[in-house]
Amino acid sequence: MQLTPQLKVALTGANGQLGYQLAKKLADKVTLLALDRAALDIANNAQVEQTLLAFAPDVIINAAAYTAVDKAEQEPELAKAINATGPQNLAKVAAKLDAVLIHVSTDYVFDGCSDNPYVESDATNPQSMYGLTKLWGEQAIAKYCAKHIILRTSWVFAEHGNNFVKTMLRLAQSRSELGVVADQIGGPTYAGDIAEAIISILAQLNHTGDNRFGLYHYSGAPYVSWHQFACGIFQNAFDQQLIANPPKVNAITTAQYPTPAKRPAFSILNCSKIEQRFSVTPSNWQAALNNLTLYK
């Protein structure tokens, strides 16, 4: 699929971490309709139909999501509306338009009890309302829209929006010591790299007869614990002279830091399928920390 001004792309969640990056990177490549939540509530089927049928995109990219993992335990209906009903609405419209639907999901669809990096065909078993609603969204898309790409990713961060990197940088200004969970392992993923992966896939897809539609894993490497990730952030901030002294980071257990939603202890995603089919390599999260002034 050639990325030209003739290609019409509708982007939802345009003001989120990923949506912001996609809007910036696609603006001069395609005819883009970038929709934030104020412009389009994806849970509102009538609004989705009216907006998207009028624009008639060739591609719909869904970067909208309810991502407040702990809050989802108290707001299950809202999480379900955005993470499950919304993708279903988009999938049905995409099918009507014969459009390609690209959707972003999460490592939280797994229970984290594996010893091996998760492949796309592994059994899902979400342990939180967030993970469950994201799984429902995946299932709805697979049911209603044949021409779909679902990207499961993990530990997303970027310069725009709220994330772990920004939280750590903020804490570094006021704390000399803090505890960070060391028994959850995963792949931090830079939203700019997810955007590049989506654009690369889009450019390679053949709208008709492509056998590469389906489910993929895409995350960052190397794999680390939250504790190791925090140490890396602080070291970068110190090297870039953003902080005078890195805080002391104490390794703590998940049990020592209880949260309303259960997190997977093992969140490593096997990304070999996306590498083999689209030559997309894992996110380089370390490189994304090279200019931390952009995260302030």
C-alpha positions in Angstrom: 0.0 0.0 0.0 1.8 3.2 -1.1 1.9 6.0 1.4 0.7 8.8 -0.9 -1.7 11.8 -0.5 -4.2 9.5 -2.2 -4.2 7.1 0.7 -6.9 8.1 3.2 -6.1 7.2 6.9 -8.4 7.8 9.8 -6.5 7.9 13.2 -8.4 7.6 16.5 -6.9 8.5 19.9 -4.8 11.2 18.1 -3.8 12.9 21.3 -2.5 9.9 23.2 1.1 8.7 23.5 1.0 6.7 20.3 -1.6 8.7 18.4 0.4 11.9 18.8 3.4 10.2 17.3 1.4 8.7 14.4 -0.3 12.0 13.6 3.1 13.7 13.5 4.7 11.0 11.3 1.8 10.5 8.9 0.8 14.1 8.4 2.9 14.7 5.3 2.6 11.2 3.9 -1.1 10.5 3.5 -4.5 12.3 3.7 -5.0 12.0 7.4 -8.1 12.5 9.5 -6.7 12.7 13.1 -9.4 12.3 15.7 -9.0 12.8 19.4 -11.6 11.7 21.9 -13.4 15.1 21.7 -13.7 14.6 18.0 -14.7 11.0 18.0 -16.0 8.8 20.9 -15.3 5.3 19.4 -17.8 3.8 21.9 -20.5 5.7 20.2 -21.5 3.6 17.2 -23.6 6.2 15.5 -20.8 8.8 15.7 -18.2 6.2 14.4 -20.4 5.4 11.4 -21.2 9.0 10.6 -17.6 10.2 10.9 -15.9 7.4 9.1 -18.4 6.6 6.4 -18.3 10.3 5.5 -14.4 10.3 5.3 -14.3 6.8 3.7 -10.7 5.9 4.8 -8.6 3.2 3.2 -7.1 2.5 6.6 -8.3 3.0 10.2 -5.6 3.1 12.9 -7.1 2.7 16.4 -4.7 4.3 18.9 -7.6 5.1 21.3 -7.6 3.1 24.6 -8.5 3.2 28.2 -5.1 2.7 29.8 -5.6 3.6 33.5 -4.9 0.0 34.6 -5.8 0.4 38.3 -8.7 2.7 37.7 -10.3 0.2 35.3 -11.0 -2.0 38.3 -13.4 0.7 39.6 -14.6 1.8 36.1 -15.1 -1.5 34.3 -18.0 -0.2 32.1 -15.9 2.7 30.9 -12.9 0.5 30.2 -15.1 -1.9 28.3 -16.7 0.9 26.3 -13.4 2.2 25.0 -11.3 -1.0 24.9 -14.0 -3.5 23.6 -17.1 -1.8 22.3 -15.0 0.9 20.5 -12.8 -1.5 18.5 -16.0 -3.5 17.6 -17.6 -0.4 16.2 -14.5 0.4 14.2 -14.2 -3.2 12.9 -17.7 -3.2 11.6 -17.2 0.1 9.8 -13.9 -1.0 8.4 -15.6 -4.1 7.0 -18.3 -1.9 5.4 -15.7 0.2 3.8 -13.4 -2.7 2.9 -10.7 -0.7 4.9 -7.7 -2.1 6.7 -7.9 -1.8 10.5 -4.8 -1.5 12.6 -5.3 -1.8 16.3 -2.9 -1.7 19.3 -3.3 -4.2 22.2 -1.3 -5.2 25.3 0.8 -7.8 27.0 -1.8 -7.7 29.8 -3.9 -10.2 27.9 -1.5 -12.8 29.4 -1.3 -13.9 33.0 2.5 -13.5 33.2 3.1 -17.1 34.4 5.1 -18.3 31.4 8.8 -19.1 31.4 9.2 -18.4 27.7 8.6 -15.2 25.7 4.9 -15.2 24.6 4.1 -16.0 21.0 0.9 -14.8 19.4 -0.8 -18.3 19.6 -0.2 -18.7 23.4 -3.3 -18.9 25.5 -4.5 -15.6 27.0 -5.6 -15.3 30.6 -5.9 -11.6 31.6 -5.7 -10.9 35.4 -7.1 -7.4 35.3 -10.1 -5.6 34.0 -7.8 -3.6 31.7 -6.3 -6.8 30.2 -9.8 -8.4 29.9 -11.3 -5.5 28.0 -8.3 -5.3 25.7 -8.7 -9.0 24.9 -12.4 -8.4 24.2 -11.4 -5.7 21.8 -9.0 -8.1 20.0 -11.7 -10.7 19.7 -14.2 -8.3 18.3 -11.8 -7.1 15.6 -10.9 -10.7 14.6 -14.7 -11.5 14.4 -15.9 -8.5 12.4 -12.9 -7.3 10.2 -10.9 -9.8 8.2 -8.3 -7.1 7.1 -6.8 -6.3 10.4 -3.4 -6.0 12.1 -3.4 -6.3 15.9 -0.2 -5.2 17.5 0.3 -6.3 21.1 2.9 -4.2 22.9 4.1 -3.4 26.4 5.4 -0.7 28.8 4.7 2.2 26.4 6.4 5.5 27.0 6.9 8.7 25.0 7.6 12.4 25.3 3.9 13.2 25.0 1.4 11.9 27.6 1.8 10.2 31.0 4.2 7.3 31.5 6.8 5.6 33.7 9.7 7.6 32.3 8.0 11.0 33.1 7.0 9.8 36.6 10.6 8.7 37.4 12.0 12.0 36.1 9.5 13.9 38.3 10.4 11.8 41.4 14.1 12.4 40.7 13.6 16.1 41.4 12.2 15.5 44.9 13.4 12.1 46.2 16.8 10.9 47.1 15.6 7.3 47.4 12.7 5.3 46.2 11.5 1.7 45.8 10.8 0.2 42.4 9.4 -3.3 41.6 12.1 -5.7 40.5 10.1 -8.9 40.0 8.1 -7.9 36.9 10.0 -8.3 33.7 9.1 -6.9 30.3 10.1 -4.8 27.3 9.8 -1.0 27.5 8.5 0.2 24.2 8.9 3.7 22.8 5.7 5.0 21.2 7.7 6.6 18.3 9.0 3.1 17.4 5.5 1.6 17.5 4.4 4.4 15.1 7.3 3.6 12.8 6.4 -0.1 13.0 2.8 0.6 12.0 3.8 2.9 9.1 6.3 0.2 7.9 3.6 -2.5 8.0 1.1 -0.2 6.2 3.6 0.5 3.4 4.1 -3.2 2.9 0.5 -4.4 3.0 -1.3 -5.3 -0.2 -4.9 -4.2 0.3 -6.2 -7.3 -1.6 -5.1 -10.8 -1.1 -2.4 -10.2 1.5 -2.0 -13.2 3.8 -0.2 -11.2 6.5 -3.2 -9.8 8.2 -3.6 -11.0 11.8 -2.0 -10.7 15.3 1.6 -9.6 16.0 3.8 -8.9 19.0 5.9 -5.8 19.0 7.9 -4.5 22.1 11.2 -3.1 23.2 14.6 -4.8 23.9 16.5 -5.6 26.0 14.1 -7.0 28.5 14.4 -5.5 32.0 12.6 -5.2 35.3 10.9 -1.9 36.3 13.8 -1.5 38.7 16.4 -1.8 36.0 14.4 0.5 33.7 14.2 3.1 36.5 18.0 2.8 37.0 18.6 3.3 33.3 16.4 6.4 33.2 18.2 8.0 36.2 21.6 7.2 34.8 20.6 8.8 31.5 19.2 11.8 33.3 22.4 12.2 35.3 24.6 11.8 32.1 22.5 14.5 30.4 22.9 16.8 33.4 19.2 16.9 34.1 19.7 15.8 37.7 22.6 16.4 40.0 22.4 13.1 41.8 20.5 9.9 40.7 18.2 8.7 43.5 19.0 5.5 45.2 16.7 2.8 43.7 15.7 0.0 46.1 14.5 -3.2 44.5 11.1 -4.2 46.0 8.7 -7.0 45.3 5.2 -6.8 43.8 3.9 -7.9 47.2 5.5 -4.8 48.7 3.8 -2.5 46.3 0.1 -3.7 46.2 -2.1 -2.2 43.4 -5.8 -2.6 42.7 -5.0 -4.4 39.4 -2.7 -7.4 39.1 0.2 -7.0 36.7 1.8 -9.9 34.8 5.2 -10.8 36.4 6.5 -12.0 33.0 5.6 -9.7 30.1 8.2 -10.7 27.5 6.7 -10.8 24.0 8.4 -12.9 21.3 8.6 -10.5 18.3 10.0 -12.9 15.7 6.8 -13.2 13.7 6.7 -9.4 12.9 10.4 -9.5 12.1 10.0 -12.4 9.7 6.9 -11.1 7.9 7.5 -7.3 7.9 11.2 -7.0 8.7 10.2 -4.8 11.7 12.8 -5.0 14.5 12.1 -4.5 18.3 11.9 -1.0 19.7 15.2 0.5 20.9 14.1 1.9 24.2 17.6 2.8 25.3 18.0 5.1 22.2 14.7 6.8 23.1 16.1 7.9 26.4 19.0 9.8 24.7 17.3 13.2 24.9 15.3 13.3 28.1 14.8 17.0 28.0 12.0 16.2 25.6 10.1 14.4 28.3 9.9 17.3 30.7 
